Amino acid sequence: MKIIKGNKQYFKGIRAIKYEGKESDNPLAFKFYNPKKKIGKKTMEEHLRFAIAYWHTFCGTGGDPFGPGTKNFPWSTATDPVQRGLDKMDAAFEFITKIGAPYYCFHDYDLVEEGATLKESEKRLRKIVDYAKEKQKASGVKLLWGTANLFSNPRYMNGAATNPDFNVVCYAGAQVKNAIDATIELGGAGYTFWGGREGYMSLLNTNMKREQEHLARFLQASRDYARRNGFKGSFYIEPKPMEPSKHQYDFDAATCLSFLRQFDLMDDFKLNIEVNHATLASHTFDHELQVAVDAGVLGSIDANRGDNQNGWDTDQFPNNVYELTEAMLVILKAGGFKTGGVNFDAKTRRNSTDLVDIFHAHIGGMDTFARALLAANAILEDGEFLSLRKGRYASFDSGNGRKFSTGKLGLSNLSALAHRKGEPEQISGRQEYFENLLNKFI
C-alpha cells in the first residue's frame, strides 16, 4: 500500500506502522497483526478486512452532553467547508495508508459538511467523491461501505424513513440516493442502514405498524434504485436497541430478522453487528453474530466495546481478547466475511487529544483482533472444542433422536419413549471446562 500525503502532512514523524512481533517495545508497531501471515488459506489482512471509520476518527472531536469537543484537528481550520472536506480527506488517506488498513467507511456528511440546501449538499458531495476516487486510485485503499447520516439534522428528530411527515421521507430519499450513488461510484462493497431515529419515544403519538411499513417500503425503494444502477454488493442493517430513540425498530439481530422476513428483504439485506450495540441489547457479541450466522445474514461488524459501568454507547476501542476470540470462533466457523469486514466504529477518549493517540488506539484494536483470530483458529484446528460441543448433541444423531430431529416422531411417540426409558440421566454441560479450553489458547 502506498502512503498518500496531501498538500499538508498531518501526522508528521509517523511512518508506516509495521509488524515487529510481541517482543517489540515500539509503541508504533504491531505486536500481533501481521497482515501477510497466513491463517489457514487466507492472510490476516484477508480474514479481518479492517476498515477505518471516517466519522469517529476524523470528525469526532470528543464532545459530549456536558461539554464541547476537546480535539482541535488541524484539517478542520479552513474557512470554506469544501476545503475542510478536502483537507480532512488528505488527513484520512495519510492515516489509513500509514496504519495499513485496506478499507474505510463513511457517512455522506462525514466526507463534507451538509450545505444550506439539498442542491448545495449534492454539489459538495460530488466534488468530494471525485477527490476520493483520486485518493483510492493512488493508494489502493477501498471502500468497505457507505451510508447516509439520517439522524443528526433536526429535520430527522421524528425519524427519517419512519417520519410521520412525508416531506421528511422525501428529503431522506434524496439523501440516500446521493449516498448510494457515491458508494457505487467509489466501488463500495456494501451499503449500510443504521436507523438512528427509526423508532419511537412514546406509543401515545406513534403508529408503530405504519412506521415499520414505511421503513420497509423505503428500504425496498433504496434496494431497487441501487440494483437498477449497478450496485451488486450487500445492504446491511445495523441493530441497536435504543439511544437516541427509546425503542428502535432495529432493536437486535433477531428483531431485524423478523422485520426482513416479514417484508421479503432477506435476499438483499444482511446484518452489520456491533459489539457495543449487542451489549446494550443485553446480549453478548457472539450471540448476535450467531443469530446472524444461523439465518445466513452475517454481513459485516463494527469493532468496539462498551463500559460495564455506563449504560450507553461509549464506542471504546476493543481490547477484550476473550470476547473477540468467542466472536472469531463464530465468524471462522461461518466461513469468514464475504463482502463485509471489521470496521473500527470506535473513538479515542475525550481526554486523548494528541494525534498520535489515534494511532495507538487503532494499533491496539488491530492487535487485539489479530490475537483473537490466532486463538480462534488454533481452537478450531485443535478440534477438541468442536468435538466436545458436537458430543453434547450426540443423542440426536441416530436412533429415535434422529427421527425426532427429522420430524418422524410426534408428541405421543415422545411420551411413549419417556414412559419406557424413565428418568433421564443427568449430564453435565461442563461449562467451566469449555471456558478453560478457550483460556488455554488465549
Secondary structure, 3 states (H helix, E strand, C coil): CCCCCCCCCCCCCCCCCEECCCCCCCCCEECCCCCCCEECCEEHHHHHCEEEEHHHHHHCCCCECCECCCCCCHHHCCCCHHHHHHHHHHHHHHHHHHHCCCEEEEEHHHHCCCCCCHHHHHHHHHHHHHHHHHHHHHHCCEEEEEECCCCCCHHHCCCCCCCCCHHHHHHHHHHHHHHHHHHHHCCCCEEEECCCCCEECCHHHCCHHHHHHHHHHHHHHHHHHHHHCCCCCEEEECCCCCCCCCEECCCCHHHHHHHHHHCCCCCCEEEEEEHHHHHHCCCCHHHHHHHHHHCCCEEEEECCECCCCCCCCCCECCCCHHHHHHHHHHHHHCCCCCCCCEEECCCCCCCCCCCHHHHHHHHHHHHHHHHHHHHHHHHHHHCHHHHHHHHCCHHHCCHHHHHHHCCCCCHHHHHHHHHHHCCCCCCCCCHHHHHHHHHHHC
